[in-house]
Amino acid sequence: QGLYVLTRQNTPLRPGDLVEVFGFPLAGEYVSPLLEEAVFRKIGEGRPLAAKRVPAAEGRLGRNDATLVEMEAMLLNRVPREHDQVLELQADEFIFYAEAPGMPKNNDPLATIPNYSRVRLTGVCLVRPEQDNLAEGSQSFRLLLGSTSDVVLLARPSWWTVEHTIWLLAGTLAVFLASLAWVAVLRKQVKAQTQTIRQKAQHEAALEERTRIARDLHDELGSSLTHITLLSDRPEAARAPE
């Protein structure tokens, strides 16, 4: 069984080292008791423990408290803090959190993992004792990650994320509204052009009618003059034989 130890000592250790620990036992917020204000000394070296593979839904079971576990989940969000960063994760409908060491913004491997990616995590599981009273899907445990390398990217998210879908719908709506505006402008232009053509056609019809009337008047006037000329020449033709 694992043991959670709180210490102010900063002597470097590596996973697998054997240590001797002195501290004050305390029933904390997790299932297993912990040691606080502890001091320790390294007494040997050993092989790192193999992580226990468990489904995320079983992480809240008391037997997994203070145990090195490995589980898969979907990354929902990453929140950098002053000294660490919190990962919000989801497995099926179950949501939980993991704490990872903080890294500079320009040198953080986790910054390259997009939200909604499938990841594999290895860390120490800390289970709250009241987990049996929690509603299904609520947080009842958290993972402590030793380094950012404890998060492994398994699969990037599909392009069809909620954010992309919203942007696509917004773009489609914008194009549709722009199309409606363009159709309205075209209708206005067509209406104005139709009115111009109608006025031009009416003007040309009026000019054509005037031309026809003038031509008819000219023809009638020419015919009348010709008739008058013929009548005026007739007496002279009648007197010519005498």
Secondary structure as the mmCIF struct_conf table of DSSP 4:
data_model
#
loop_
_struct_conf.conf_type_id
_struct_conf.id
_struct_conf.beg_label_comp_id
_struct_conf.beg_label_asym_id
_struct_conf.beg_label_seq_id
_struct_conf.end_label_comp_id
_struct_conf.end_label_asym_id
_struct_conf.end_label_seq_id
STRN STRN1 TYR A 4 THR A 7
TURN_TY1_P TURN_TY1_P1 PRO A 15 GLY A 16
STRN STRN2 LEU A 18 LEU A 26
BEND BEND1 GLU A 29 SER A 32
STRN STRN3 LEU A 34 GLY A 44
HELX_LH_PP_P HELX_LH_PP_P1 ARG A 47 ALA A 51
STRN STRN4 LYS A 52 ARG A 53
HELX_RH_3T_P HELX_RH_3T_P1 ALA A 56 GLU A 58
TURN_TY1_P TURN_TY1_P2 GLY A 59 ARG A 60
BEND BEND2 LEU A 61 LEU A 61
HELX_RH_3T_P HELX_RH_3T_P2 GLY A 62 ASN A 64
TURN_TY1_P TURN_TY1_P3 ASP A 65 ALA A 66
STRN STRN5 THR A 67 PRO A 80
BEND BEND3 GLU A 82 HIS A 83
STRN STRN6 ASP A 84 ALA A 91
TURN_TY1_P TURN_TY1_P4 ASP A 92 GLU A 93
STRN STRN7 PHE A 94 PRO A 101
HELX_RH_3T_P HELX_RH_3T_P3 LYS A 105 ASN A 107
HELX_RH_3T_P HELX_RH_3T_P4 PRO A 109 THR A 112
BEND BEND4 ILE A 113 ILE A 113
TURN_TY1_P TURN_TY1_P5 ASN A 115 TYR A 116
STRN STRN8 ARG A 118 VAL A 127
HELX_RH_3T_P HELX_RH_3T_P5 PRO A 129 ASN A 133
BEND BEND5 LEU A 134 LEU A 134
HELX_LH_PP_P HELX_LH_PP_P2 ALA A 135 ALA A 135
TURN_TY1_P TURN_TY1_P6 GLU A 136 GLY A 137
BEND BEND6 SER A 138 SER A 138
STRN STRN9 PHE A 141 LEU A 144
BEND BEND7 GLY A 146 SER A 147
HELX_RH_3T_P HELX_RH_3T_P6 THR A 148 ASP A 150
STRN STRN10 VAL A 151 ALA A 155
HELX_LH_PP_P HELX_LH_PP_P3 ARG A 156 SER A 158
BEND BEND8 TRP A 159 TRP A 159
HELX_RH_AL_P HELX_RH_AL_P1 VAL A 162 ARG A 239
TURN_TY1_P TURN_TY1_P7 ALA A 240 PRO A 241
#
